Amino acid sequence: MLPVIRPVIAIRTVLIAFAVWGAAQSSSQASDIVVVPSMTRLQQIIDTAMDGDRVLLGPGDYSGPIILRRSITLQGDEGVRIVGTGTGNVITIDGPNVALRQVTVTGSGLDLSTQDSGVFVTPEGDGAVIENSNIDNNLIGIYLSGPENAVVRGNTIVGRQDLRVNERGNGVQLWNTPGSVVVDNNVSHGRDGIFVTTSKYNKFIGNTFRDVRFAVHYMYTNDSEIRNNRSFDNTVGYALMFSDRLLVTDNLSRGDRDHGILLNYANKSEFHGNRVDHGGQKCVFIYNSNKNDFRDNWFEGCGIGVQFTAGSERNAIVGNAFIGNRTQVKYVGTRWLEWSENGRGNYWSDNAAFDLDGDGLGDRAYRPNDMLDQVVWAHPPAKLLLNAPAIQILKWAQSRFPALHPGGVIDSRPLMAPPVLARFEGDGNHAE
């Protein structure tokens, strides 16, 4: 057999060596192409680039639209702008492993029906990287429309301030883009900061949102992560709809006018270490959402700490801090819901509790609502009677005889101190 095996091994060795040499030759052919605005049209230069090339842009304005179909890097110097014509997309990425870095992109069209964008990535754009760029004054900032494992990182994205909110596009929009991540971006003046639909395995980490409708808006997106984001002065912080198995941790919602966290048909998700403070109507609103786990979050200064309704079932709410909300919990129902687990409940700033045995837990159960709360929710004019002596006697009677309560939330093991949250980087007002 040896005379047969040796030639086969020799042939394979030659083929492998030839392949390695070919790869090295191909790699060595990658080059830098330096461009200045006075040269020919940018698209013509891009079309001559080969896979692996870097097209380096000198300061100045370059005319769009442009399309990137090969695996190249388009990188700018300070003062580089790629300016669209006011119709369609400014930059379209239509090939794999394209990198776009350090450029300003402006001047997209204004047609929402065609999803006009500053940077539009097609399903052919797997592995696209858009980073450290200014995406300014476009309808949609960056649209990932179908690529896998794309990265949007370190960009400043500012939408069209001359349009009404409902006429604007989103800062970053994602559709069917599994594995893609949006990291460390600053987004403002769009419709939604990040809008994702019909996708999975996405990560949104370390982004900051201002002056948008929803900071993060989920639709039909599962098995994804929202971590360490900041939402300031928006309508809603984190709107999670028709999505399952989300991991939502260490996010901040401050000054958001309607809701800090909104769940609508969102299930089997985890909410840990989040902070909602100085909000408007509700820190958290849970609508028809089930089997979610809220632990060690901080809800402060809202009209309502948590409201849940429409058949939301089997949600664990343990170890959270409810501080200074006008109404800590709003739940209209006749069932008793236990908000403690394994001997640990939540912290309530309005709970005048004693801890005589020093175990860190209140000595009696806390009930955030009573019969009068439900009467007022059903008949708001009844608020005028809350200070009447008869009403005060009824409230006292309920506190002494729990059987008079009609059902609702009960925390059998309320905490005497709030949980310690992770420090928010760059945030001077946090739980210690």
C-alpha positions, 0 to 999 in steps of 0.5 A: 500500500505504501507506493499508493499512499505516498503520492496521495500525501504528496499531492495533498501537501502541494495543494495545501501549500498552493492554497496558502500561497494564494491566500497570502498573495490575495491578502498582500494585494489589499491596498489603501486608496486615498481620495480627495474631493477634487478627484472623480466621482466617489462611486467610480473609485469605489467600483475599482476597489477590491475586497480588503481594500481601504478607501480613505477619504480626505476632508471635504464633501462627497456626493451621494448616493453611493453603493458598496458591494465589495468587502471594503472599508470606507473611512473618513478623516475629520470633516468628511461628509457624504451628502445625498441628493434629498431622494432615496438612500445616501449610502447603500451597503449591498455586499458582505463585510463592509466597514463604514467609519468616521464619516458624516452622512446626510441628505436622504430622501423623505419617503417613509414608504421607501424607507429612505435612510442615511445608511441602508444595509440590504440582506446581502450586507452580512457582517456590516460595520457602521461605526464612529460616524455622524448620521445627521438629518436623514429620515431613517438614520441606519436601517439594517434590512435583513443582514446577519451579524451587523454592528452599529457602534459609536455613532451619533444619530440625529433625525429631522427636527423640521418634521413632526414626530410621526413624519420622522424615521427611526434612529436605528431600524432593524428588520429580520437581522439575527445576531446584529448589535447596536452599541454605544450610540447617541440617538436623538430627534427621531421617531423611535431611537431603536425600532426592531421587528421580526428579528432575534438574537439582537443586543442593544447595549450602552446607547443613549436616547433623547427627544424621541417617542420610544427609546427602544421599541420591540415588535415580534423580536425574541431572545434578545438583550437590552443592557445598560442603555439610557433614556432621557425625556422621551415619551416612553423609555422601553416599549416591549411588544409581542416579544418573548425571552428578553433580558432587560438589565441595568437600563435607565429611564429618567423623565420619560413622560408616559412610561419608563417600561411598557410591556404589551404581550411580552412574556418570559422576560427578565428585568433586573437592575433597571432604574425608572425615576422622575417619570410621568404616568407610570414607571412600569405598565404591564398589559397582557404579559405573563411569566416575567421576572422583575427583581432588584429594580428601582421605581421612583417619582412616577404617578404610578409605580406599577400598573398591570391589567388585562389578565397578566399572570405569573409575574414575579415582582421581588426585591424592587424599590418603590419610592415616592410614587403617588400610587405605588401599585394599581391593580384592579382585580379580586385575586390576591397577588403575592409579591414576595418569594423565599422570604423576600419582598420589596421596599416601599417608601410609604410603608410605616413598618417596624423590624423588631427582630432586626432581620431586615424585613417588616414585621407585618405584610404591606398592602399597597392598595385598599378598597378605597383605591379601587373606588377612586379608580372606578369613580375619579370624582370620589377623590373629593371625599378622601379626607372625610372622617368616615373615609378615614375610619374605613381606612383604619378599619381595613388596616386592622381587619385585612379580611375587609380588603377586596383582593389585590397585591400583598407583600408578606415580607416587605424590605426595610431598605432598598436594593443596591443597584449597579452604578450608572456610568456618567449618572450622578443620581443613582442608588448607592 
